[in-house]
């Protein structure tokens, strides 16, 4: 029996913990809430390693492999183009799904609009997002886990480092390479605790929301899940074929980060493992270190699709007929307002509330959605993570730097 347990991989332990967590949450909902600290410990450990890992890998990727700054600009441009195309397709699919299934028809909005009003008051402007990208202090950005700010500062630091010649540059790069190696080992240690943290997270979610809530708003949840699966099959899968991504190797690499994202509803929790996994299947460090954290704010495929579904759901629940022209305008608004706000707590609800308020739609819908948001968050966060992993492969192939002969032992461990 002991040998059987030893043969189980991390993926198996995570799946087992998710089942156990679901049973605990369903059978003992009040007791399950007491497990929240165990989940929080896992998330806090993960978040503590993101800043040094990102900083080290990004600086090494830019300054440690030559002085070709034009390539970094090229990678950035290609990433933005790819992000915009894919997120636009996500919006279109979400819009089509919600109009076809119409999950809001017959739903009662007899609830207070207080939550929606509070979220709407936190809505940020495009100018505010751009200003937020630039940190006033690297230490403050790291302390708050402001991913985009860390990326911005690291890029400038790396560019400065490329202009330094001789021993000083060599010493700094060697130090950062050592830091990156230690942080990846650190990630491995934290992952040993992952099944406990993930099982606790699932127990808390099921205990808080309950399985019964699926019956009340099951049509909305079903619409989102169906649309997300359709998006992955019709958009992400063809993209992977077109970019000649080795699907089996990619699937093995992404399964553990995806399970972590699904169970914790946190892209941050899966980020270190996902970065390591993509490097192990042949994506260069510099591309992983730039594309993945940038996509964390600008390539939220699952969240974008969710916003399309949720916003039209609000109109349907209120009995408001929206023309295709009005819906398209609202989608364009969502495309702009959904960029760069991943650091905002409950960012998707903030964006949704602000958009509903702008178009005169009932904020009461936010309170209704809030009841099942955790269950929908699990799916959209997973798609966000898978989409960003695929983006690193696409950009690597586009740059002609994808290593098809890479050994993926790390990803499959």
Long-range contacts (C-beta under 8 A, 24 or more apart in sequence): 9-413, 10-191, 10-194, 10-195, 10-256, 10-413, 11-255, 11-256, 11-259, 13-194, 13-195, 14-194, 14-195, 14-198, 14-256, 14-259, 14-260, 14-263, 15-259, 16-195, 17-195, 17-196, 17-198, 17-199, 17-202, 17-263, 18-198, 18-199, 18-202, 18-259, 18-263, 20-199, 20-203, 21-198, 21-199, 21-200, 21-201, 21-202, 21-203, 21-206, 21-263, 22-202, 22-203, 22-206, 24-199, 24-203, 24-206, 24-207, 25-202, 25-203, 25-204, 25-205, 25-206, 25-207, 25-208, 26-206, 26-207, 26-210, 26-211, 28-207, 29-206, 29-207, 29-208, 29-210, 30-207, 31-207, 32-203, 32-204, 32-206, 32-207, 32-208, 33-204, 33-207, 33-208, 35-200, 35-203, 35-204, 36-200, 36-204, 38-196, 38-197, 38-200, 39-197, 39-198, 39-200, 39-201, 39-204, 39-264, 41-193, 41-197, 42-190, 42-193, 42-194, 42-196, 42-197, 42-198, 42-200, 42-201, 42-264, 42-269, 43-197, 43-264, 43-266, 43-268, 43-269, 45-190, 45-193, 46-190, 46-266, 46-268, 46-269, 46-271, 46-272, 47-145, 47-268, 47-269, 49-183, 49-186, 49-187, 49-190, 49-272, 50-145, 50-147, 50-268, 50-271, 50-272, 51-141, 51-142, 51-145, 51-150, 52-142, 52-179, 52-183, 53-180, 53-183, 53-184, 53-187, 53-272, 53-275, 54-147, 54-150, 54-151, 54-154, 54-289, 54-293, 55-142, 55-150, 55-153, 55-154, 55-157, 55-176, 56-176, 56-177, 56-179, 56-180, 56-183, 57-180, 57-275, 57-285, 57-288, 57-289, 58-151, 58-154, 58-155, 58-158, 58-286, 58-289, 58-290, 58-293, 59-154, 59-157, 59-158, 59-161, 59-173, 59-176, 60-173, 60-176, 60-177, 60-180, 60-285, 60-286, 60-289, 61-158, 61-284, 61-285, 61-286, 61-287, 61-288, 61-289, 61-290, 62-155, 62-158, 62-159, 62-161, 62-162, 62-286, 62-290, 63-158, 63-159, 63-161, 63-162, 63-169, 63-173, 64-173, 64-176, 64-177, 65-286, 67-162, 69-159, 69-162, 71-399, 72-155, 72-286, 72-290, 74-399, 75-286, 75-287, 75-290, 75-291, 75-395, 75-399, 76-290, 76-294, 78-395, 78-398, 78-399, 79-290, 79-291, 79-294, 79-295, 79-298, 79-299, 79-391, 79-395, 80-298, 82-299, 82-391, 82-394, 82-395, 83-295, 83-298, 83-299, 83-391, 86-235, 86-236, 86-239, 86-299, 86-301, 86-387, 86-391, 87-298, 87-299, 87-300, 87-301, 87-304, 87-335, 87-338, 88-335, 89-231, 89-235, 90-231, 90-235, 90-301, 90-302, 90-304, 90-305, 90-308, 91-304, 91-305, 91-307, 91-308, 91-331, 91-334, 91-335, 92-331, 93-227, 93-230, 93-231, 93-234, 93-235, 93-305, 93-308, 94-227, 94-304, 94-305, 94-306, 94-307, 94-308, 94-309, 95-308, 95-312, 95-327, 95-331, 96-227, 97-223, 97-224, 97-226, 97-227, 97-230, 97-309, 98-223, 98-227, 98-308, 98-309, 98-312, 98-313, 98-316, 99-312, 99-327, 101-219, 101-222, 101-223, 101-226, 102-316, 103-217, 103-219, 103-220, 103-222, 103-223, 103-309, 103-313, 103-316, 104-220, 104-312, 104-313, 104-314, 104-315, 104-316, 104-317, 104-318, 104-365, 105-316, 105-317, 107-217, 107-220, 107-313, 107-316, 107-317, 107-368, 108-317, 109-317, 109-318, 109-362, 109-364, 109-365, 109-368, 110-364, 111-364, 111-367, 111-368, 112-364, 112-367, 113-362, 113-363, 113-364, 113-366, 113-367, 114-367, 115-363, 115-366, 115-367, 115-370, 116-353, 116-356, 116-357, 116-362, 116-363, 116-364, 116-365, 116-366, 116-367, 117-353, 117-357, 117-363, 118-353, 119-346, 119-349, 119-350, 119-352, 119-353, 119-354, 119-366, 120-350, 120-353, 120-354, 120-356, 120-357, 120-363, 122-344, 122-350, 122-353, 122-354, 123-337, 123-350, 123-351, 123-353, 123-354, 123-357, 124-337, 124-341, 124-344, 124-350, 126-336, 126-337, 126-339, 129-339, 129-340, 129-341, 130-340, 132-340, 132-343, 133-340, 144-343, 145-268, 145-343, 146-343, 147-268, 147-293, 147-296, 147-297, 147-342, 147-343, 148-293, 148-294, 148-296, 148-297, 148-340, 148-342, 148-343, 150-293, 151-290, 151-293, 151-294, 155-290, 183-272, 184-272, 184-276, 187-272, 187-273, 187-276, 190-272, 191-256, 191-273, 194-260, 197-264, 198-259, 198-260, 198-263, 198-264, 201-263, 201-264, 201-265, 202-263, 205-265, 205-374, 205-375, 205-378, 208-374, 209-371, 209-372, 209-374, 209-375, 213-371, 213-372, 213-375, 214-372, 214-375, 216-371, 216-372, 217-368, 217-369, 217-371, 217-372, 220-309, 220-313, 220-369, 220-372, 220-376, 221-372, 221-375, 221-376, 223-309, 223-313, 224-305, 224-306, 224-309, 224-376, 224-379, 224-380, 225-379, 227-305, 227-309, 228-302, 228-305, 228-379, 228-380, 228-383, 231-301, 231-305, 231-383, 232-383, 232-386, 235-301, 236-301, 236-386, 236-387, 236-390, 239-390, 239-394, 240-390, 240-393, 243-393, 243-394, 243-397, 243-398, 244-397, 244-402, 245-390, 245-393, 245-394, 245-397, 245-402, 246-281, 246-404, 249-281, 249-408, 249-411, 250-281, 250-389, 250-390, 250-393, 252-408, 252-411, 252-412, 253-277, 253-278, 253-280, 253-281, 253-389, 253-408, 253-411, 253-412, 254-385, 254-386, 254-389, 257-385, 257-389, 258-382, 258-385, 258-386, 261-381, 261-382, 261-384, 261-385, 262-378, 262-379, 262-381, 262-382, 263-378, 265-374, 265-377, 265-378, 265-381, 266-381, 267-296, 267-342, 267-381, 267-384, 267-385, 267-388, 268-296, 270-385, 271-296, 274-385, 274-388, 274-389, 276-410, 276-411, 277-389, 277-410, 277-411, 278-389, 278-392, 278-393, 279-410, 280-406, 280-407, 280-408, 280-409, 280-410, 280-411, 281-393, 281-406, 281-408, 281-411, 282-396, 282-402, 282-403, 282-404, 282-405, 282-406, 282-408, 283-392, 283-393, 283-396, 283-402, 283-403, 284-396, 284-401, 284-403, 287-392, 287-395, 287-396, 287-399, 287-401, 288-392, 291-388, 291-391, 291-392, 291-395, 292-388, 292-389, 292-391, 292-392, 295-387, 295-388, 295-391, 295-392, 296-342, 296-384, 296-388, 297-339, 297-340, 297-341, 297-342, 297-343, 298-339, 298-340, 299-384, 299-387, 299-388, 299-391, 300-338, 300-342, 300-380, 300-384, 300-387, 301-383, 301-384, 301-387, 302-379, 302-380, 302-381, 302-382, 302-383, 302-384, 302-387, 303-338, 303-347, 303-348, 303-380, 303-381, 303-384, 304-334, 304-335, 304-338, 305-380, 305-383, 306-348, 306-376, 306-380, 307-334, 307-338, 307-348, 307-351, 307-352, 307-355, 308-334, 310-348, 310-352, 310-365, 310-369, 311-352, 311-355, 311-356, 311-359, 311-361, 313-365, 313-369, 314-352, 314-356, 314-361, 314-362, 314-365, 314-366, 314-369, 315-361, 317-362, 317-365, 317-368, 318-361, 318-362, 318-364, 318-365, 320-361, 326-359, 330-355, 330-359, 333-358, 333-359, 346-373, 348-373, 348-377, 348-380, 349-373
